[in-house]
Amino acid sequence: MESNGTVRPLPTDGHQATQENFTMMEAFEWYVPADQKHWQRLRKAAPGLKAIGIDNLWVPPGCKGSSQQGNGYDIYDLYDLGEFDQKGGVSTKWGTREDLIQLVKSANDAGVGIYWDAVLNQKAGADRTERCQVVEVDPNDRTRATTDAYSIDGWLGFDFPGRGNKYSTQKYHWYHFTGTDYNNANGKSAIYRILGDGKDWSQFVDKEKGNYDYLMFADLDYTHPEVEADVQAWSVWLCNQIPIKGIRFDAIKHFSEEFLKSLVEHLDTHVGPGWFLVGEFWEDSLDAMTTYIRNMQHKFSLFDAPLVYNFSSISNTPNADLTRVFQDTLVANEPYNAVTLVMNHDTQPAQALAAPINPFFTPLAYALILLRDSGYPCVFYGDLYGIKDPKNPFPPSCGGKLPDLCLARKLYAYGEQKDYFDRPQCIGWTRLGTWDRPWGLAVVMSNAGPEEKWMEVGKERAGSVWTDVLRWEQSRVTIQQNGWGMFPCPGGMSMAIWVDEKAEGRERFGKLQFPLSEWFVDWLVKEEGTTGSLEIRGQFQFPMTPTKNYR
C-alpha cells in the first residue's frame, strides 16, 4: 500500500487482465404499462443502466402477440416486430419496429448488449378455426387419453393477413401443432392432443405430468419439417434484423430439446458462434436441471430456480440458517451455467410462480448473487424501478440501494473469495482483489439483529480504513497488521458492504442520479402526496424487520 492509502497494482508482466464482471437485467416486469412506449423508455435508460454496471438487457418478447396488451408470450407472428397492422395495431405492447431498432442502437452505443426473448413453444390469436381430430387427455397425465377420437374446431389457422408473404410465406394449419385447449364448436376448454399420421407429444420434453409438451395456446410440433424450417429461418432473419448478443428461450422444458440443439447449431453455422444462451427451465429439481445442461453440451445456461426458492424460504422463516442458502442450487453445482436471480416476471407477486421474498432479505439476496464469484447475475426491472400492479403496486426494492449493489459488483467484487459461513444467523465473505482490480470488498449480513464478523482482507491492506458503501452502517473499520478486521453488520436484519474508503469509485456511491420510473412517480404523487425526487427513497428505511408485505 502506498503512503497515500492507495493499493499499488502488481507488475503487469506475466499477468493477464482480470475479466470484468458482467451483469444482465430483465428489462421489464409483468405490469409495465401497455402504452407502446417501453422501447423508448429503455432507450433513454440505457446509458444510466450502463453507469451502474448493467451490461446486457434481456428485453421482453418483441414479436407480435395476440393483442397490444399482451406481453408477447401470447405470440402470434414471429416475423412482425411491430411493423404490420395486425392484432389491433402496428405496435407491439412495447412499441414499433423502428422504436426497437433505435433502442438497440442506443444501447449498443452505450455498451449495453441485447438478449432476445424467444417464444417458440406456442402460437396464439389464430386468424380462423380449423377442423381436426383429437383426443382429450388427463391434465395431470397427458399420456393418458380420457376420450375416444372426435373432431373439434380449434383456433389453429394462421394466415398473417397484415404481413402477407413478406419475410416468410409459411402459413400454419392444424397439422403444424400437437395440441390446443379450446373447441370453438361447443366452447369447451380442455387439453386436446391433435391426431394424425405419426403425430404425438414430443418425447424430448420434461416428464412432469407424464409429458409436459403442452403448456398453452396452440402447441407447435417440431417434428413437422415445415415448422422446423420456418423457425430456423426466422432465427437467422432476426439476427440480421436486430444485432443481438444472446437469446433467452422461453419454456424450454415444454418443447423439443432435440430441436433446440439443432437450432443452436443452425445459428452457429449461418450467423456465427459465441452466443449467450439461457433457457427458462423452471424446475425445483436440481437433477433435472443439471441433466438438461449436460444434454445441451453445456452450451446453455439456466435460471437458478432452486436458489430463488431458497431465498423465499429463508426470508420467511424466523432465524433461518443462512449458511444453507446455496444448498442444492444450480450455482453451487454448475456455476458456469447458472444465471442467478432474486425475482423475475414469473415469480413476482401475483404471478403463477410467485416466490415471496420478505423485503428485509431482498438486498441480502442481491448481495449473494452480485458480489460472489459464481454465477451470472440477473437484476429484475421490478426491483430497480418498482412494480405497477394496479391492485398491489410495489416501490423499488432494497431501499433504493440496488444501483449501489450493482456498482459494487462492477468495481470491487474481484479476486479470491474467502467465506465465513460459520454462524447460522450471520455470514460473510471477502474478495481480495486482483493485480489490476485491487480493491476488493467485505460483506457481512445478518437475519437476527446486529452482528460482527472477523474476516481477512489481506496484509497489504494493514492500516487502511474501510466503510460501508451502502451507508447503512456508520462505523469505520481499521484493518489490523495481520490483514484482518472486525466488520459489523447494522442493527435489525440487514447487511453491509465494506470497501477501503480511498478506493477508486467510492465517490459514485450514494449519489447515483438514477431516475424513478414515470409510473412510480405518478403512484407516489397519488398515494403519498410527494414528488418523485431521489430523496423519497429515504422513506424505505434499512435495516428493517420482516413484514408480511412481501417483496
C-alpha positions in Angstrom: 0.0 0.0 0.0 1.3 3.5 -0.9 1.7 6.1 1.8 -1.4 7.9 0.5 -3.5 4.8 1.2 -3.8 3.5 -2.4 -3.1 -0.1 -3.3 -0.2 -0.5 -5.7 -1.1 -2.9 -8.6 1.3 -5.7 -9.1 3.5 -5.5 -12.2 1.7 -6.4 -15.4 4.5 -8.7 -16.7 3.1 -12.2 -16.9 -0.4 -11.2 -15.7 -3.5 -11.4 -17.8 -6.1 -8.7 -17.4 -8.8 -9.6 -15.0 -12.1 -10.4 -16.7 -14.6 -7.6 -16.0 -17.7 -8.6 -14.0 -20.9 -8.5 -16.1 -24.5 -8.2 -15.1 -27.7 -8.7 -17.0 -31.1 -7.2 -16.3 -34.6 -8.5 -17.1 -35.8 -5.2 -18.7 -39.5 -5.5 -17.9 -42.0 -6.7 -15.3 -45.5 -8.1 -15.9 -47.3 -4.9 -15.3 -45.3 -2.5 -17.5 -48.0 -0.1 -19.0 -49.3 -1.2 -22.4 -48.6 2.3 -23.8 -46.4 1.1 -26.7 -43.5 3.3 -25.2 -41.4 0.7 -23.4 -38.7 0.5 -26.1 -38.5 4.3 -25.8 -38.1 4.1 -22.0 -35.4 1.5 -22.3 -33.6 3.6 -24.9 -33.5 6.6 -22.6 -32.4 4.4 -19.6 -29.6 2.5 -21.3 -26.7 5.0 -20.5 -27.8 5.2 -16.9 -28.0 1.4 -16.6 -24.5 1.1 -18.0 -23.3 3.6 -15.4 -24.4 1.4 -12.6 -22.9 -1.8 -14.1 -25.7 -3.3 -16.2 -24.1 -4.7 -19.4 -26.9 -6.7 -21.1 -30.6 -6.3 -21.3 -33.0 -9.2 -21.6 -35.8 -7.4 -23.4 -39.4 -8.7 -23.4 -40.7 -10.7 -26.3 -40.6 -8.3 -29.3 -42.7 -10.3 -31.7 -46.4 -9.5 -32.3 -48.7 -11.1 -29.7 -52.4 -11.8 -29.9 -53.2 -8.2 -28.7 -51.4 -5.0 -28.0 -51.9 -5.6 -24.3 -50.2 -9.0 -24.3 -46.6 -9.3 -23.0 -45.6 -11.4 -26.0 -45.9 -14.9 -24.6 -49.2 -14.9 -26.4 -47.2 -14.9 -29.5 -48.9 -14.6 -32.9 -46.3 -13.8 -35.6 -42.5 -14.3 -35.2 -41.9 -12.1 -38.2 -43.8 -9.0 -37.0 -41.6 -6.9 -34.7 -44.2 -4.0 -34.7 -44.3 -3.4 -38.4 -47.6 -4.6 -39.6 -51.2 -3.7 -38.8 -52.3 -7.0 -37.1 -54.0 -7.9 -33.9 -55.2 -4.4 -33.0 -52.5 -2.2 -34.5 -49.0 -1.9 -35.8 -47.1 -1.7 -32.4 -46.5 -4.5 -30.0 -47.2 -3.7 -26.4 -43.6 -2.4 -26.2 -43.6 -0.2 -29.4 -42.9 -0.2 -33.1 -40.1 -1.9 -35.0 -38.5 1.5 -35.5 -38.6 2.1 -31.7 -36.9 -1.3 -31.2 -34.2 -0.6 -33.7 -33.5 2.8 -32.0 -33.3 1.1 -28.6 -30.8 -1.5 -29.8 -28.7 1.2 -31.5 -28.7 3.4 -28.4 -28.0 0.5 -26.1 -25.1 -0.7 -28.2 -23.7 2.8 -28.4 -23.8 2.9 -24.6 -22.0 -0.5 -24.4 -25.1 -2.5 -23.5 -26.0 -5.7 -25.3 -29.4 -7.1 -26.1 -30.7 -10.6 -25.3 -33.8 -11.5 -27.2 -36.7 -13.4 -25.5 -37.6 -16.1 -28.0 -41.1 -17.7 -27.5 -41.0 -20.8 -29.6 -43.3 -23.2 -27.8 -46.7 -22.0 -29.0 -48.8 -19.7 -31.1 -51.8 -17.6 -30.1 -54.5 -15.5 -31.7 -55.2 -17.6 -34.7 -57.0 -16.0 -37.6 -59.6 -18.8 -38.0 -60.6 -22.2 -36.8 -59.7 -25.5 -38.5 -61.3 -28.8 -38.0 -59.1 -31.7 -36.8 -59.3 -35.0 -35.0 -58.3 -35.0 -31.3 -58.5 -36.9 -28.0 -58.8 -35.2 -24.7 -56.1 -36.0 -22.2 -55.8 -36.1 -18.4 -54.4 -32.7 -17.3 -52.3 -34.4 -14.7 -51.1 -37.2 -17.0 -51.0 -36.1 -20.6 -50.0 -39.5 -21.8 -53.5 -40.8 -20.8 -56.4 -40.2 -23.2 -59.7 -39.7 -21.5 -62.0 -39.8 -24.6 -62.2 -41.6 -27.9 -61.1 -39.6 -31.0 -63.5 -37.0 -32.2 -63.4 -33.7 -34.2 -63.2 -30.2 -32.9 -63.0 -26.7 -34.4 -59.7 -25.4 -33.0 -58.1 -22.0 -33.4 -55.3 -23.3 -35.5 -55.3 -21.4 -38.8 -52.6 -18.6 -39.0 -52.6 -16.6 -42.3 -50.9 -13.3 -41.1 -53.0 -11.2 -43.4 -51.4 -7.9 -42.3 -47.9 -9.1 -43.2 -48.9 -11.3 -46.2 -45.8 -13.1 -47.5 -43.2 -10.6 -46.5 -40.2 -12.2 -44.9 -41.9 -15.7 -44.9 -44.5 -17.4 -46.9 -45.2 -20.1 -44.3 -48.8 -20.3 -43.0 -49.8 -22.5 -40.1 -52.5 -25.2 -40.1 -53.8 -27.8 -37.6 -51.2 -30.3 -38.7 -48.4 -27.9 -37.6 -49.5 -28.4 -33.9 -49.6 -31.2 -31.4 -52.3 -29.8 -29.1 -54.7 -27.0 -28.3 -57.0 -26.0 -25.4 -60.3 -24.9 -26.9 -63.1 -26.3 -29.0 -64.9 -23.5 -30.7 -67.7 -25.8 -31.8 -69.0 -26.2 -28.2 -67.0 -23.7 -26.2 -65.3 -26.4 -24.2 -61.8 -25.9 -22.7 -59.6 -29.0 -22.2 -56.2 -30.2 -23.2 -56.7 -31.7 -26.7 -54.0 -33.9 -28.3 -54.2 -33.5 -32.1 -54.2 -36.7 -34.1 -52.5 -37.5 -37.4 -50.1 -39.8 -39.0 -47.2 -40.3 -36.6 -48.3 -37.3 -34.6 -47.9 -37.3 -30.8 -46.5 -35.2 -28.0 -42.7 -34.6 -28.2 -40.7 -37.2 -26.4 -37.8 -34.7 -25.8 -39.6 -32.7 -23.1 -39.9 -32.7 -19.3 -41.8 -35.7 -17.9 -43.8 -33.7 -15.3 -47.5 -34.5 -15.8 -46.4 -37.6 -17.8 -45.4 -35.5 -20.7 -45.1 -31.7 -20.4 -45.1 -30.9 -24.1 -48.4 -29.0 -23.9 -48.3 -25.6 -22.0 -50.8 -23.2 -23.6 -52.5 -22.0 -26.7 -51.6 -23.9 -29.9 -48.6 -26.1 -29.2 -46.1 -26.3 -32.1 -45.0 -29.6 -33.5 -41.2 -29.6 -34.2 -41.3 -33.0 -35.8 -43.1 -31.3 -38.7 -40.4 -30.2 -41.2 -42.2 -27.0 -42.2 -42.3 -25.8 -38.6 -38.6 -26.6 -38.0 -37.5 -24.9 -41.3 -39.6 -21.8 -40.7 -38.3 -21.2 -37.1 -34.7 -21.9 -38.1 -35.1 -19.4 -41.0 -36.7 -16.9 -38.5 -33.7 -17.2 -36.2 -31.3 -16.1 -38.9 -33.6 -13.4 -40.1 -33.9 -12.0 -36.6 -30.2 -11.8 -36.1 -29.9 -10.0 -39.5 -32.6 -7.5 -38.4 -31.5 -6.9 -34.8 -27.9 -7.0 -33.6 -28.4 -9.2 -30.5 -25.8 -10.8 -28.3 -27.8 -13.6 -26.9 -31.2 -15.3 -26.6 -33.4 -16.2 -23.7 -35.5 -19.2 -24.7 -39.0 -19.3 -23.1 -40.5 -22.5 -21.7 -37.7 -24.9 -22.9 -38.9 -27.9 -20.9 -42.1 -27.8 -22.9 -40.7 -28.2 -26.4 -38.2 -30.5 -28.1 -34.8 -30.5 -26.7 -33.6 -32.1 -29.9 -35.0 -29.2 -32.0 -33.3 -26.7 -29.7 -30.0 -28.4 -30.2 -30.4 -28.2 -34.0 -31.5 -24.5 -33.8 -28.3 -23.6 -31.9 -26.2 -25.5 -34.5 -28.1 -23.6 -37.2 -27.3 -20.3 -35.7 -23.7 -21.2 -35.2 -23.4 -22.2 -38.9 -25.4 -19.4 -40.5 -24.8 -16.4 -38.2 -21.7 -17.4 -36.2 -20.7 -18.8 -32.8 -20.4 -17.1 -29.5 -24.0 -16.6 -28.4 -25.1 -16.3 -24.8 -28.0 -18.7 -24.5 -30.2 -19.1 -21.4 -33.3 -21.1 -21.0 -36.3 -20.9 -18.8 -36.3 -24.4 -17.3 -38.3 -23.5 -14.2 -37.8 -26.6 -12.0 -37.0 -27.1 -8.3 -35.3 -30.4 -9.2 -31.5 -29.8 -9.4 -31.0 -33.2 -11.1 -33.4 -32.3 -13.9 -31.6 -29.1 -14.5 -28.1 -30.5 -14.5 -29.2 -33.3 -16.8 -30.6 -30.7 -19.2 -27.3 -28.8 -19.2 -25.3 -31.9 -19.9 -27.7 -32.9 -22.7 -27.1 -29.5 -24.2 -23.3 -30.0 -24.0 -23.0 -27.1 -21.5 -23.8 -24.6 -24.3 -26.8 -23.5 -22.4 -27.3 -21.6 -19.1 -30.4 -22.0 -16.9 -32.0 -19.7 -14.4 -31.3 -20.9 -10.9 -34.9 -21.6 -9.7 -33.7 -23.6 -6.6 -31.8 -20.5 -5.4 -34.9 -18.4 -5.7 -36.9 -20.9 -3.6 -34.1 -20.9 -1.0 -34.3 -17.1 -0.8 -38.0 -17.2 -0.4 -37.9 -19.9 2.3 -35.1 -18.4 4.3 -36.6 -14.9 4.2 -39.9 -16.1 5.6 -38.5 -18.4 8.3 -37.6 -16.8 11.6 -33.9 -17.3 12.5 -33.3 -19.3 9.3 -29.9 -20.8 8.7 -28.1 -18.5 6.3 -25.3 -21.0 5.8 -27.6 -23.2 3.8 -28.6 -20.6 1.3 -26.7 -22.3 -1.6 -27.7 -25.8 -0.7 -28.9 -27.8 -3.7 -28.7 -24.8 -6.1 -27.6 -24.7 -9.6 -24.9 -22.1 -8.9 -23.3 -24.4 -6.4 -23.2 -27.3 -8.8 -22.9 -25.8 -12.3 -21.5 -22.3 -11.6 -20.6 -21.5 -15.2 -24.1 -22.4 -16.5 -26.2 -20.7 -13.7 -27.9 -17.4 -14.2 -28.7 -16.3 -10.6 -31.6 -14.1 -9.8 -33.8 -12.9 -7.0 -37.1 -12.3 -8.8 -38.4 -12.3 -12.4 -41.7 -11.6 -14.2 -43.0 -15.1 -13.4 -42.1 -15.1 -9.7 -43.1 -11.5 -8.9 -46.1 -11.1 -6.6 -49.5 -12.3 -8.0 -47.9 -14.4 -10.8 -48.2 -18.1 -11.2 -44.8 -19.0 -9.9 -44.7 -16.2 -7.2 -42.0 -16.8 -4.7 -42.5 -14.2 -2.0 -39.3 -12.7 -0.5 -39.5 -10.7 2.6 -38.3 -7.1 2.0 -35.6 -7.2 4.6 -33.9 -10.0 2.7 -34.0 -8.6 -0.8 -30.7 -6.6 -0.5 -29.1 -9.7 1.1 -30.2 -11.8 -1.8 -28.9 -9.4 -4.3 -25.5 -9.3 -2.5 -25.4 -13.1 -2.6 -25.8 -13.1 -6.4 -23.9 -9.9 -7.3 -20.9 -9.9 -5.0 -19.7 -13.5 -5.1 -17.5 -15.3 -7.6 -20.0 -17.8 -9.2 -23.0 -17.4 -11.5 -24.1 -14.7 -13.9 -26.5 -12.4 -12.0 -29.7 -11.1 -13.5 -31.3 -8.0 -11.9 -35.1 -7.5 -12.2 -36.6 -4.4 -13.6 -39.3 -4.5 -11.0 -36.7 -4.4 -8.2 -34.9 -1.5 -9.8 -38.0 0.6 -10.9 -40.9 -0.8 -8.9 -43.9 -2.9 -9.9 -47.0 -1.4 -11.3 -49.6 -4.0 -10.3 -52.8 -2.0 -10.4 -54.1 -3.9 -7.4 -50.9 -4.0 -5.3 -48.0 -1.8 -6.6 -44.5 -2.0 -5.1 -41.8 0.6 -4.9 -38.2 -0.1 -5.8 -36.6 -2.8 -3.6 -33.5 -2.6 -1.4 -34.4 0.8 0.0 -33.3 2.2 -3.4 -29.8 0.8 -3.0 -29.9 -1.7 -5.8 -27.9 0.6 -8.1 -25.2 0.7 -5.4 -25.2 -3.1 -5.1 -24.7 -3.4 -8.9 -21.9 -0.8 -8.9 -20.1 -2.6 -6.1 -20.0 -5.7 -8.2 -18.6 -3.8 -11.2 -15.9 -2.0 -9.2 -14.8 -4.3 -6.4 -16.1 -7.9 -6.5 -12.9 -9.4 -7.8 -10.2 -11.9 -6.8 -10.0 -14.8 -4.3 -13.1 -15.3 -2.2 -12.9 -16.2 1.4 -16.1 -17.5 3.0 -17.1 -17.1 6.6 -20.3 -19.2 6.7 -19.7 -20.2 10.3 -22.7 -19.0 12.2 -26.3 -19.7 11.2 -27.7 -16.1 11.5 -24.6 -14.2 10.4 -22.5 -15.0 7.4 -19.9 -13.0 5.4 -17.2 -13.2 2.8 -14.3 -11.2 1.4 -13.0 -10.7 -2.1 -9.3 -10.0 -2.1 -8.9 -8.2 -5.4 -6.5 -8.8 -8.3 -3.4 -7.1 -9.6 -5.4 -4.8 -11.9 -8.6 -4.6 -9.9 -7.0 -4.4 -6.5 -9.6 -3.0 -4.0 -11.7 -6.0 -3.0 -14.6 -5.9 -0.5 -16.0 -7.5 2.6 -19.7 -8.4 3.0 -21.4 -9.3 6.3 -25.1 -10.0 6.7 -27.5 -11.0 9.5 -31.1 -12.1 9.8 -31.2 -11.8 13.6 -30.1 -8.4 14.8 -26.7 -6.6 15.0 -23.7 -8.8 14.4 -20.0 -8.5 13.6 -17.5 -10.8 11.9 -13.7 -11.2 12.0 -12.6 -11.5 8.4 -9.4 -11.3 6.3 -8.8 -8.8 3.5 -5.0 -9.1 3.1 -1.9 -7.9 5.0 -1.2 -5.4 2.2 -4.2 -3.5 3.4 -3.0 -3.1 7.0 -3.8 0.3 8.3 -6.4 1.1 5.7 -9.9 2.3 6.8 -13.0 0.7 5.4 -16.6 1.9 5.4 -19.9 0.7 4.2 -20.7 1.8 0.7 -24.4 1.4 1.4 -24.1 3.8 4.4 -26.4 1.6 6.5 -23.6 1.0 9.0 -21.9 4.3 10.1 -18.8 2.9 11.9 -15.3 2.7 10.4 -13.1 -0.4 10.4 -9.3 -0.2 10.5 -7.5 -3.2 9.1 -5.1 -4.8 11.5 -1.4 -5.6 10.8 -2.3 -9.3 10.1 -4.8 -8.2 7.4 -7.9 -8.9 9.4 -10.7 -6.7 10.5 -13.8 -6.8 12.7 -16.7 -5.9 10.3 -20.0 -5.1 11.9 -23.5 -5.6 10.5 -26.0 -2.8 11.3 -28.9 -3.4 13.8 -32.0 -5.1 12.7 -31.9 -7.6 9.8 -29.5 -6.2 7.2 -26.1 -6.2 5.7 -23.0 -4.0 5.0 -20.6 -3.9 2.1 -17.2 -2.8 3.3 -14.6 -1.2 1.0 -11.5 0.9 1.5 -12.6 4.5 1.9 -10.0 5.5 -0.5 -10.9 3.0 -3.2 -11.3 4.4 -6.7 -15.0 5.0 -7.5 -16.1 5.5 -3.8 -17.4 8.9 -4.7 -20.0 7.3 -7.1 -21.9 5.7 -4.2 -24.9 7.3 -2.7 -25.0 9.9 -5.5 -26.4 7.8 -8.3 -28.9 10.0 -10.1 -31.0 7.1 -11.1 -34.5 8.3 -12.1 -37.6 6.5 -10.8 -39.9 5.2 -13.4 -42.6 7.5 -14.6 -45.4 5.3 -13.3 -43.8 5.1 -9.8 -43.5 8.9 -9.6 -47.2 9.1 -10.5 -48.0 6.5 -7.9 -46.1 8.4 -5.2 -47.8 11.6 -6.0 -51.2 9.8 -5.9 -50.6 7.7 -2.8 -48.1 9.8 -0.8 -48.6 13.3 -2.0 -44.9 13.7 -2.7 -42.7 14.4 -5.7 -40.7 11.7 -7.4 -37.3 13.0 -6.3 -34.4 10.7 -5.4 -34.8 11.6 -1.7 -38.2 9.8 -1.4 -36.2 6.6 -1.1 -35.4 7.7 2.4 -38.9 6.5 3.4 -37.8 2.9 2.9 -35.5 2.6 5.9 -32.9 -0.2 6.2 -32.0 -2.2 8.2 -35.5 -3.3 8.8 -37.6 -6.1 10.3 -39.7 -8.6 8.4 -43.1 -7.7 7.2 -46.0 -9.5 5.6 -45.9 -7.0 2.7 -43.8 -9.5 0.8 -41.4 -8.0 -1.7 
